[in-house]
Amino acid sequence: MAAGESALLLARDRAASRDVSPLEREVVELFDQLRGKLLRYTLNFGLPVQDGEEIIQETFLALFCHLQQGKPRENLRGWVFRVAHNLALKRRASAHFSEAELVEETLAFADPAPDPEAQLAGAQIQQHVLTVFRVLPEQDRRCLILRAEGLRYREIAQILGMSLGAVSMSLSRSLARLARAADR
């Protein structure tokens, strides 16, 4: 178990026993709210689930240190996604993963227990939409993923270093392509 993971688990255990500071409670609550969303986002960088989990741990440790040092608390959700984004880029640059690993990991996490009939019925449409998604420019894919996780245009622009207009155009263009793919 990584040191970061054990630190967050310890904080969660302490939060459960009420022997916790308001800062620790806040970080644990954000962790509980955003963990799944962040994992889905990091998996789209082509990282295995284990690396995604480690990035999430590092992100929340960084958040704890950030808040402990009295740094700004504005838009913590956007801050957390930005840190995870940067860590995922660094991790991806240090190791190369195949496209097949990315798709397999993402699909396995996205729908953990579909029944066989539902899986068969949606497989063809899902595959076509996924193919269209894969050929979108990387920036467009990132915009879509962050929007799907509930981030606002302004937060997406800040995380990806884009203008609001560029985010809007990217999302409009990408959603239109995906809609056409789903209609076929």
Z-matrix of the N, CA and C atoms (Angstrom, degrees):
N
C 1 1.455
C 2 1.525 1 108.51
N 3 1.313 2 117.39 1 131.80
C 4 1.462 3 122.24 2 -179.01
C 5 1.527 4 109.91 3 -68.66
N 6 1.323 5 114.99 4 154.64
C 7 1.469 6 120.18 5 -179.41
C 8 1.526 7 110.95 6 -60.94
N 9 1.330 8 116.78 7 -40.58
C 10 1.462 9 120.55 8 179.79
C 11 1.513 10 111.89 9 -63.56
N 12 1.335 11 115.82 10 -41.62
C 13 1.456 12 120.16 11 -179.98
C 14 1.510 13 110.98 12 -64.31
N 15 1.337 14 117.18 13 -43.70
C 16 1.457 15 119.93 14 -179.77
C 17 1.530 16 111.08 15 -66.57
N 18 1.322 17 117.77 16 -33.10
C 19 1.469 18 120.53 17 177.96
C 20 1.526 19 110.87 18 -66.16
N 21 1.334 20 116.99 19 -42.31
C 22 1.464 21 119.45 20 179.30
C 23 1.523 22 111.30 21 -70.40
N 24 1.322 23 117.74 22 -37.31
C 25 1.458 24 119.86 23 176.95
C 26 1.520 25 110.69 24 -64.87
N 27 1.326 26 116.85 25 -38.93
C 28 1.455 27 121.04 26 176.49
C 29 1.529 28 110.27 27 -62.60
N 30 1.328 29 116.13 28 -43.84
C 31 1.473 30 119.86 29 178.26
C 32 1.522 31 110.87 30 -62.24
N 33 1.337 32 117.01 31 -40.77
C 34 1.466 33 120.69 32 178.61
C 35 1.529 34 110.20 33 -64.14
N 36 1.343 35 117.84 34 -43.03
C 37 1.459 36 121.43 35 178.16
C 38 1.524 37 110.58 36 -62.16
N 39 1.330 38 115.59 37 -42.01
C 40 1.467 39 119.49 38 178.63
C 41 1.518 40 110.40 39 -65.26
N 42 1.336 41 117.18 40 -38.00
C 43 1.463 42 120.64 41 178.96
C 44 1.520 43 110.05 42 -62.93
N 45 1.331 44 116.36 43 -38.39
C 46 1.463 45 120.57 44 179.09
C 47 1.525 46 111.08 45 -66.62
N 48 1.316 47 117.00 46 -32.78
C 49 1.466 48 119.74 47 -179.00
C 50 1.530 49 112.10 48 -89.90
N 51 1.312 50 117.17 49 4.65
C 52 1.464 51 123.92 50 177.65
C 53 1.529 52 113.12 51 68.12
N 54 1.311 53 118.96 52 7.59
C 55 1.462 54 123.21 53 177.38
C 56 1.529 55 107.25 54 -95.34
N 57 1.331 56 115.20 55 65.74
C 58 1.455 57 119.18 56 -171.83
C 59 1.531 58 110.02 57 -146.01
N 60 1.318 59 115.03 58 148.10
C 61 1.464 60 119.91 59 178.01
C 62 1.523 61 109.19 60 -79.54
N 63 1.326 62 116.80 61 159.99
C 64 1.469 63 119.31 62 176.77
C 65 1.537 64 112.11 63 -58.67
N 66 1.321 65 116.31 64 -34.04
C 67 1.466 66 120.12 65 178.75
C 68 1.526 67 110.87 66 -64.85
N 69 1.321 68 117.16 67 -46.57
C 70 1.469 69 120.80 68 178.23
C 71 1.521 70 110.51 69 -61.99
N 72 1.318 71 117.00 70 -41.52
C 73 1.461 72 121.59 71 179.40
C 74 1.533 73 110.15 72 -61.24
N 75 1.327 74 116.07 73 -43.34
C 76 1.464 75 120.45 74 179.86
C 77 1.534 76 111.41 75 -62.26
N 78 1.324 77 116.38 76 -44.52
C 79 1.466 78 120.44 77 -179.71
C 80 1.530 79 110.51 78 -65.67
N 81 1.324 80 117.56 79 -42.13
C 82 1.466 81 120.82 80 179.56
C 83 1.536 82 110.34 81 -64.70
N 84 1.330 83 117.30 82 -40.05
C 85 1.465 84 120.18 83 177.99
C 86 1.520 85 111.16 84 -63.64
N 87 1.328 86 117.06 85 -43.56
C 88 1.467 87 120.18 86 176.58
C 89 1.526 88 111.12 87 -63.42
N 90 1.316 89 116.26 88 -40.06
C 91 1.466 90 120.99 89 176.92
C 92 1.529 91 109.93 90 -57.81
N 93 1.323 92 116.62 91 -48.33
C 94 1.462 93 120.74 92 -179.39
C 95 1.527 94 111.69 93 -62.34
N 96 1.329 95 117.52 94 -38.04
C 97 1.464 96 121.97 95 -178.94
C 98 1.527 97 112.92 96 -72.23
N 99 1.326 98 116.57 97 -38.39
C 100 1.464 99 120.32 98 -168.55
C 101 1.524 100 115.28 99 -106.79
N 102 1.299 101 119.18 100 -8.93
C 103 1.457 102 121.52 101 -174.08
C 104 1.530 103 112.22 102 -54.27
N 105 1.316 104 117.97 103 -52.91
C 106 1.462 105 121.45 104 -178.14
C 107 1.519 106 112.33 105 -62.17
N 108 1.314 107 115.95 106 -42.00
C 109 1.470 108 120.30 107 179.54
C 110 1.522 109 110.97 108 -64.38
N 111 1.328 110 115.92 109 -43.63
C 112 1.468 111 119.75 110 179.49
C 113 1.525 112 111.18 111 -66.15
N 114 1.317 113 117.15 112 -38.06
C 115 1.460 114 119.35 113 179.60
C 116 1.528 115 110.24 114 -64.81
N 117 1.320 116 117.21 115 -44.96
C 118 1.469 117 119.67 116 177.04
C 119 1.518 118 110.30 117 -59.09
N 120 1.319 119 116.70 118 -41.43
C 121 1.463 120 120.21 119 -179.08
C 122 1.527 121 111.20 120 -65.22
N 123 1.327 122 117.64 121 -46.28
C 124 1.469 123 119.47 122 -178.26
C 125 1.519 124 111.84 123 -67.90
N 126 1.324 125 117.89 124 -30.66
C 127 1.466 126 119.96 125 177.94
C 128 1.525 127 111.37 126 -63.92
N 129 1.304 128 116.82 127 -26.94
C 130 1.460 129 120.39 128 179.71
C 131 1.523 130 113.01 129 -76.30
N 132 1.307 131 117.44 130 0.36
C 133 1.460 132 121.46 131 172.79
C 134 1.529 133 110.11 132 -91.04
N 135 1.324 134 116.13 133 0.95
C 136 1.454 135 120.22 134 -179.42
C 137 1.509 136 112.95 135 85.71
N 138 1.305 137 116.97 136 24.43
C 139 1.462 138 121.64 137 -178.69
C 140 1.524 139 110.61 138 -99.98
N 141 1.327 140 117.39 139 147.60
C 142 1.468 141 119.77 140 173.73
C 143 1.533 142 110.35 141 -66.70
N 144 1.324 143 115.80 142 160.01
C 145 1.465 144 121.48 143 -178.53
C 146 1.524 145 110.76 144 -56.27
N 147 1.318 146 117.78 145 -41.61
C 148 1.467 147 120.69 146 -178.82
C 149 1.532 148 110.99 147 -59.66
N 150 1.327 149 117.48 148 -42.72
C 151 1.463 150 120.31 149 178.00
C 152 1.527 151 110.67 150 -66.35
N 153 1.325 152 116.32 151 -38.92
C 154 1.464 153 119.92 152 176.83
C 155 1.514 154 111.91 153 -60.44
N 156 1.328 155 116.06 154 -42.49
C 157 1.474 156 120.54 155 177.98
C 158 1.530 157 110.73 156 -62.95
N 159 1.326 158 116.70 157 -41.72
C 160 1.465 159 119.80 158 179.30
C 161 1.527 160 110.96 159 -64.42
N 162 1.311 161 117.06 160 -39.46
C 163 1.466 162 120.91 161 178.11
C 164 1.520 163 109.97 162 -62.46
N 165 1.316 164 116.74 163 -41.17
C 166 1.467 165 120.27 164 179.21
C 167 1.524 166 109.97 165 -62.96
N 168 1.320 167 116.99 166 -43.13
C 169 1.464 168 120.10 167 178.44
C 170 1.531 169 110.62 168 -60.72
N 171 1.328 170 116.09 169 -46.89
C 172 1.464 171 120.58 170 179.39
C 173 1.534 172 110.83 171 -61.81
N 174 1.308 173 116.24 172 -38.57
C 175 1.463 174 121.16 173 -179.44
C 176 1.521 175 110.91 174 -62.53
N 177 1.330 176 116.89 175 -45.68
C 178 1.463 177 119.15 176 -177.07
C 179 1.526 178 112.48 177 -75.91
N 180 1.303 179 116.76 178 -27.03
C 181 1.472 180 118.18 179 171.75
C 182 1.531 181 109.62 180 -67.51
N 183 1.323 182 116.10 181 -40.12
C 184 1.462 183 119.88 182 176.80
C 185 1.530 184 110.23 183 -63.80
N 186 1.330 185 116.77 184 -38.99
C 187 1.466 186 120.55 185 177.89
C 188 1.526 187 110.17 186 -62.78
N 189 1.313 188 117.16 187 -44.88
C 190 1.457 189 120.17 188 179.43
C 191 1.524 190 110.47 189 -58.69
N 192 1.332 191 116.60 190 -46.77
C 193 1.474 192 120.54 191 179.13
C 194 1.528 193 110.55 192 -63.26
N 195 1.320 194 116.99 193 -41.52
C 196 1.466 195 123.01 194 179.62
C 197 1.537 196 109.84 195 -57.84
N 198 1.319 197 115.98 196 -48.79
C 199 1.460 198 120.36 197 -178.07
C 200 1.533 199 111.54 198 -72.42
N 201 1.316 200 116.27 199 -36.33
C 202 1.464 201 120.65 200 179.82
C 203 1.529 202 111.22 201 -63.52
N 204 1.328 203 116.46 202 -31.58
C 205 1.460 204 121.31 203 179.16
C 206 1.530 205 112.02 204 -82.68
N 207 1.329 206 116.56 205 2.45
C 208 1.460 207 120.89 206 177.24
C 209 1.519 208 114.02 207 75.29
N 210 1.302 209 117.42 208 22.49
C 211 1.461 210 120.87 209 179.94
C 212 1.525 211 109.89 210 -76.52
N 213 1.336 212 117.68 211 168.44
C 214 1.472 213 121.35 212 -173.48
C 215 1.530 214 114.03 213 -53.71
N 216 1.337 215 114.50 214 143.40
C 217 1.454 216 122.32 215 -179.89
C 218 1.527 217 111.84 216 -106.18
N 219 1.310 218 116.50 217 5.21
C 220 1.458 219 119.98 218 -178.11
C 221 1.523 220 110.30 219 -68.60
N 222 1.304 221 116.35 220 133.23
C 223 1.452 222 123.85 221 174.31
C 224 1.525 223 112.32 222 51.29
N 225 1.316 224 117.05 223 58.34
C 226 1.465 225 120.97 224 -178.59
C 227 1.525 226 111.81 225 -63.70
N 228 1.321 227 116.71 226 -33.74
C 229 1.463 228 119.32 227 178.18
C 230 1.520 229 110.56 228 -61.49
N 231 1.321 230 117.79 229 -46.29
C 232 1.455 231 121.59 230 176.69
C 233 1.515 232 111.93 231 -63.81
N 234 1.336 233 116.83 232 -38.96
C 235 1.466 234 121.68 233 178.90
C 236 1.526 235 109.81 234 -61.91
N 237 1.333 236 116.34 235 -45.16
C 238 1.468 237 121.21 236 -178.80
C 239 1.532 238 110.13 237 -62.71
N 240 1.324 239 117.72 238 -44.30
C 241 1.466 240 120.32 239 178.96
C 242 1.526 241 111.05 240 -64.63
N 243 1.316 242 117.27 241 -37.26
C 244 1.469 243 119.92 242 179.81
C 245 1.535 244 110.55 243 -65.46
N 246 1.323 245 117.08 244 -44.43
C 247 1.463 246 120.36 245 178.77
C 248 1.530 247 109.74 246 -63.23
N 249 1.329 248 117.46 247 -45.63
C 250 1.470 249 120.44 248 178.70
C 251 1.527 250 110.57 249 -61.68
N 252 1.325 251 116.70 250 -39.19
C 253 1.470 252 121.87 251 177.51
C 254 1.528 253 110.34 252 -58.60
N 255 1.312 254 116.27 253 -50.19
C 256 1.469 255 120.77 254 -178.91
C 257 1.533 256 111.84 255 -64.11
N 258 1.324 257 116.93 256 -42.62
C 259 1.457 258 120.15 257 178.83
C 260 1.530 259 111.43 258 -64.86
N 261 1.331 260 116.70 259 -38.69
C 262 1.470 261 120.31 260 178.80
C 263 1.526 262 110.70 261 -66.18
N 264 1.329 263 116.95 262 -39.65
C 265 1.462 264 119.50 263 177.14
C 266 1.533 265 110.56 264 -62.12
N 267 1.324 266 116.28 265 -43.55
C 268 1.470 267 119.87 266 178.77
C 269 1.524 268 111.06 267 -63.50
N 270 1.320 269 116.47 268 -43.62
C 271 1.469 270 120.23 269 -179.08
C 272 1.526 271 110.11 270 -64.97
N 273 1.329 272 116.56 271 -41.75
C 274 1.464 273 120.14 272 179.98
C 275 1.523 274 111.02 273 -64.94
N 276 1.322 275 116.78 274 -37.32
C 277 1.467 276 120.41 275 -179.84
C 278 1.527 277 111.14 276 -67.98
N 279 1.328 278 116.58 277 -29.22
C 280 1.459 279 119.21 278 -177.27
C 281 1.531 280 112.77 279 -85.17
N 282 1.319 281 117.74 280 -13.32
C 283 1.470 282 121.10 281 179.33
C 284 1.517 283 108.66 282 -146.94
N 285 1.307 284 116.23 283 143.21
C 286 1.460 285 120.44 284 -179.65
C 287 1.519 286 109.84 285 -106.46
N 288 1.322 287 115.59 286 132.81
C 289 1.451 288 121.87 287 179.82
C 290 1.517 289 108.62 288 -122.96
N 291 1.307 290 116.32 289 147.81
C 292 1.466 291 119.92 290 -177.45
C 293 1.523 292 110.57 291 -76.75
N 294 1.321 293 115.21 292 157.68
C 295 1.469 294 121.97 293 177.24
C 296 1.528 295 109.95 294 -61.81
N 297 1.320 296 117.39 295 -36.52
C 298 1.464 297 120.86 296 179.61
C 299 1.526 298 110.82 297 -62.64
N 300 1.334 299 117.33 298 -40.51
C 301 1.463 300 120.61 299 177.69
C 302 1.521 301 110.50 300 -62.85
N 303 1.332 302 116.49 301 -41.34
C 304 1.469 303 121.16 302 179.14
C 305 1.512 304 110.79 303 -59.61
N 306 1.312 305 117.17 304 -51.45
C 307 1.464 306 121.26 305 -176.68
C 308 1.516 307 110.34 306 -63.51
N 309 1.322 308 117.47 307 -45.70
C 310 1.453 309 121.65 308 -178.80
C 311 1.522 310 111.24 309 -61.81
N 312 1.332 311 117.72 310 -46.67
C 313 1.465 312 121.62 311 -179.67
C 314 1.522 313 110.98 312 -63.94
N 315 1.336 314 116.81 313 -43.99
C 316 1.458 315 121.00 314 -177.38
C 317 1.513 316 111.14 315 -64.86
N 318 1.327 317 117.06 316 -46.82
C 319 1.456 318 120.01 317 -178.73
C 320 1.525 319 111.45 318 -66.52
N 321 1.313 320 117.39 319 -37.91
C 322 1.458 321 120.38 320 179.90
C 323 1.517 322 110.55 321 -63.99
N 324 1.319 323 118.01 322 -38.03
C 325 1.460 324 120.61 323 -179.38
C 326 1.522 325 111.51 324 -78.89
N 327 1.320 326 117.16 325 -37.28
C 328 1.460 327 121.26 326 -173.76
C 329 1.522 328 112.58 327 -65.79
N 330 1.317 329 118.66 328 -33.64
C 331 1.461 330 121.77 329 -176.62
C 332 1.526 331 108.62 330 -138.11
N 333 1.344 332 117.99 331 82.91
C 334 1.446 333 120.68 332 -168.49
C 335 1.531 334 115.98 333 -67.35
N 336 1.333 335 120.10 334 -27.54
C 337 1.458 336 119.06 335 -174.66
C 338 1.528 337 113.06 336 -147.17
N 339 1.323 338 118.55 337 60.44
C 340 1.463 339 117.76 338 177.91
C 341 1.527 340 110.14 339 -75.22
N 342 1.347 341 115.97 340 148.00
C 343 1.457 342 117.20 341 175.55
C 344 1.531 343 108.23 342 -74.91
N 345 1.314 344 117.91 343 155.65
C 346 1.468 345 120.96 344 -173.61
C 347 1.525 346 114.04 345 -58.46
N 348 1.321 347 117.66 346 -37.00
C 349 1.464 348 120.22 347 -179.23
C 350 1.531 349 111.29 348 -67.88
N 351 1.315 350 116.39 349 -44.20
C 352 1.467 351 120.01 350 178.82
C 353 1.526 352 110.52 351 -66.16
N 354 1.296 353 116.21 352 -37.28
C 355 1.460 354 120.63 353 179.48
C 356 1.526 355 110.33 354 -64.29
N 357 1.311 356 117.13 355 -43.73
C 358 1.457 357 121.49 356 179.92
C 359 1.527 358 111.19 357 -66.86
N 360 1.319 359 116.81 358 -43.04
C 361 1.467 360 121.06 359 -177.59
C 362 1.525 361 111.97 360 -64.12
N 363 1.324 362 117.60 361 -38.95
C 364 1.456 363 119.85 362 -176.48
C 365 1.512 364 115.45 363 -93.43
N 366 1.319 365 117.50 364 -6.44
C 367 1.465 366 120.94 365 -173.37
C 368 1.519 367 113.18 366 -61.78
N 369 1.315 368 117.56 367 -43.58
C 370 1.458 369 119.82 368 -176.30
C 371 1.527 370 111.30 369 -67.67
N 372 1.317 371 117.33 370 -45.23
C 373 1.469 372 120.51 371 178.48
C 374 1.519 373 109.80 372 -64.88
N 375 1.301 374 116.00 373 -44.18
C 376 1.470 375 120.52 374 179.84
C 377 1.523 376 110.57 375 -59.56
N 378 1.306 377 116.73 376 -43.05
C 379 1.464 378 120.60 377 -178.58
C 380 1.527 379 110.66 378 -63.84
N 381 1.334 380 116.72 379 -41.37
C 382 1.464 381 120.06 380 -179.87
C 383 1.535 382 110.70 381 -66.06
N 384 1.315 383 116.84 382 -45.87
C 385 1.466 384 120.53 383 179.31
C 386 1.527 385 110.03 384 -64.59
N 387 1.324 386 117.11 385 -39.78
C 388 1.456 387 121.18 386 178.34
C 389 1.528 388 111.22 387 -63.22
N 390 1.313 389 116.24 388 -38.84
C 391 1.466 390 120.18 389 177.55
C 392 1.523 391 110.49 390 -62.81
N 393 1.317 392 116.48 391 -44.08
C 394 1.467 393 120.33 392 178.13
C 395 1.528 394 109.53 393 -64.95
N 396 1.328 395 117.47 394 -41.91
C 397 1.463 396 121.27 395 178.60
C 398 1.529 397 110.63 396 -59.31
N 399 1.340 398 116.76 397 -43.62
C 400 1.466 399 121.13 398 -178.13
C 401 1.520 400 112.95 399 -62.93
N 402 1.316 401 117.88 400 -30.72
C 403 1.468 402 119.28 401 -177.90
C 404 1.529 403 112.33 402 -88.78
N 405 1.330 404 117.09 403 -3.93
C 406 1.466 405 119.12 404 174.08
C 407 1.523 406 108.84 405 -65.75
N 408 1.323 407 117.31 406 149.69
C 409 1.472 408 118.93 407 173.95
C 410 1.537 409 109.75 408 -58.03
N 411 1.324 410 116.15 409 148.34
C 412 1.465 411 121.39 410 -175.62
C 413 1.524 412 111.93 411 -54.95
N 414 1.312 413 117.32 412 -42.14
C 415 1.470 414 120.98 413 -179.38
C 416 1.529 415 110.69 414 -61.87
N 417 1.336 416 117.27 415 -40.02
C 418 1.464 417 121.25 416 178.22
C 419 1.528 418 110.59 417 -65.13
N 420 1.327 419 116.83 418 -40.95
C 421 1.467 420 120.23 419 178.17
C 422 1.528 421 110.19 420 -62.07
N 423 1.315 422 117.11 421 -44.08
C 424 1.468 423 120.64 422 -180.00
C 425 1.537 424 110.45 423 -61.34
N 426 1.319 425 116.36 424 -44.21
C 427 1.477 426 119.92 425 178.55
C 428 1.525 427 110.84 426 -58.24
N 429 1.325 428 116.49 427 -46.44
C 430 1.467 429 120.81 428 -179.76
C 431 1.528 430 111.74 429 -61.67
N 432 1.307 431 115.94 430 -44.74
C 433 1.462 432 120.07 431 -177.80
C 434 1.526 433 110.32 432 -63.46
N 435 1.315 434 117.08 433 -45.42
C 436 1.467 435 120.00 434 -179.53
C 437 1.526 436 111.13 435 -65.79
N 438 1.323 437 116.66 436 -38.77
C 439 1.470 438 119.82 437 177.97
C 440 1.525 439 110.02 438 -65.68
N 441 1.338 440 116.45 439 -40.35
C 442 1.464 441 120.39 440 178.33
C 443 1.524 442 111.52 441 -63.47
N 444 1.312 443 116.75 442 -26.83
C 445 1.462 444 120.82 443 177.93
C 446 1.527 445 111.68 444 -83.59
N 447 1.319 446 117.35 445 2.51
C 448 1.458 447 120.91 446 173.86
C 449 1.513 448 115.36 447 94.39
N 450 1.324 449 118.58 448 8.66
C 451 1.453 450 119.62 449 179.32
C 452 1.526 451 110.06 450 -77.77
N 453 1.318 452 115.33 451 147.79
C 454 1.465 453 121.69 452 178.92
C 455 1.527 454 109.38 453 -81.06
N 456 1.324 455 115.52 454 161.68
C 457 1.466 456 120.80 455 -178.56
C 458 1.524 457 111.38 456 -54.50
N 459 1.321 458 116.61 457 -42.67
C 460 1.464 459 120.74 458 -178.92
C 461 1.532 460 110.86 459 -62.63
N 462 1.331 461 116.87 460 -40.79
C 463 1.461 462 120.73 461 178.62
C 464 1.533 463 110.52 462 -65.76
N 465 1.324 464 116.50 463 -42.19
C 466 1.464 465 120.89 464 178.66
C 467 1.524 466 109.71 465 -61.66
N 468 1.318 467 116.66 466 -44.77
C 469 1.466 468 120.91 467 179.43
C 470 1.523 469 110.61 468 -58.93
N 471 1.310 470 116.29 469 -43.10
C 472 1.468 471 120.32 470 -179.62
C 473 1.526 472 111.22 471 -66.95
N 474 1.319 473 117.68 472 -44.47
C 475 1.466 474 121.58 473 -178.13
C 476 1.520 475 111.01 474 -63.19
N 477 1.335 476 116.64 475 -44.01
C 478 1.464 477 120.72 476 -174.91
C 479 1.523 478 113.76 477 -93.25
N 480 1.321 479 117.34 478 -3.14
C 481 1.464 480 120.56 479 179.52
C 482 1.518 481 112.33 480 68.22
N 483 1.333 482 116.79 481 42.15
C 484 1.471 483 122.83 482 -178.57
C 485 1.523 484 108.89 483 -120.12
N 486 1.325 485 115.31 484 165.96
C 487 1.468 486 119.29 485 172.95
C 488 1.529 487 108.67 486 -81.39
N 489 1.330 488 115.94 487 161.47
C 490 1.469 489 120.20 488 177.03
C 491 1.524 490 110.92 489 -60.53
N 492 1.319 491 116.47 490 -40.55
C 493 1.463 492 120.71 491 179.38
C 494 1.517 493 111.84 492 -62.45
N 495 1.336 494 116.28 493 -39.56
C 496 1.465 495 119.94 494 179.23
C 497 1.531 496 110.93 495 -66.77
N 498 1.323 497 116.91 496 -37.85
C 499 1.467 498 120.76 497 177.11
C 500 1.522 499 109.43 498 -63.93
N 501 1.321 500 116.75 499 -46.64
C 502 1.460 501 121.10 500 -179.82
C 503 1.527 502 111.61 501 -60.41
N 504 1.317 503 117.03 502 -45.94
C 505 1.467 504 120.59 503 179.53
C 506 1.525 505 110.89 504 -64.73
N 507 1.312 506 116.94 505 -42.28
C 508 1.464 507 121.50 506 -179.76
C 509 1.522 508 110.43 507 -60.59
N 510 1.331 509 116.37 508 -47.49
C 511 1.460 510 120.13 509 -178.88
C 512 1.519 511 111.84 510 -65.96
N 513 1.313 512 117.29 511 -43.11
C 514 1.465 513 120.31 512 179.24
C 515 1.518 514 111.25 513 -60.93
N 516 1.300 515 116.30 514 -47.59
C 517 1.462 516 122.03 515 -179.11
C 518 1.533 517 110.62 516 -62.69
N 519 1.312 518 116.99 517 -45.89
C 520 1.466 519 121.53 518 -177.52
C 521 1.526 520 112.01 519 -68.26
N 522 1.316 521 116.28 520 -43.22
C 523 1.466 522 119.22 521 179.47
C 524 1.523 523 111.47 522 -64.11
N 525 1.317 524 116.83 523 -36.94
C 526 1.469 525 119.62 524 177.57
C 527 1.532 526 110.30 525 -64.07
N 528 1.316 527 117.27 526 -42.43
C 529 1.465 528 120.20 527 179.00
C 530 1.527 529 111.31 528 -64.09
N 531 1.325 530 116.49 529 -42.52
C 532 1.461 531 119.77 530 -179.90
C 533 1.524 532 111.47 531 -67.87
N 534 1.330 533 117.44 532 -37.37
C 535 1.461 534 121.05 533 177.72
C 536 1.524 535 110.81 534 -62.78
N 537 1.335 536 115.80 535 -42.82
C 538 1.467 537 118.77 536 177.28
C 539 1.516 538 111.13 537 -62.63
N 540 1.329 539 117.05 538 -38.39
C 541 1.463 540 121.07 539 179.75
C 542 1.523 541 111.59 540 -66.28
N 543 1.333 542 116.68 541 -38.98
C 544 1.468 543 120.83 542 -179.55
C 545 1.519 544 112.31 543 -71.01
N 546 1.347 545 116.75 544 -27.48
C 547 1.471 546 120.93 545 -178.90
C 548 1.520 547 112.44 546 -78.11
N 549 1.313 548 117.99 547 -19.41
C 550 1.462 549 120.82 548 -176.67
C 551 1.486 550 112.57 549 -71.23
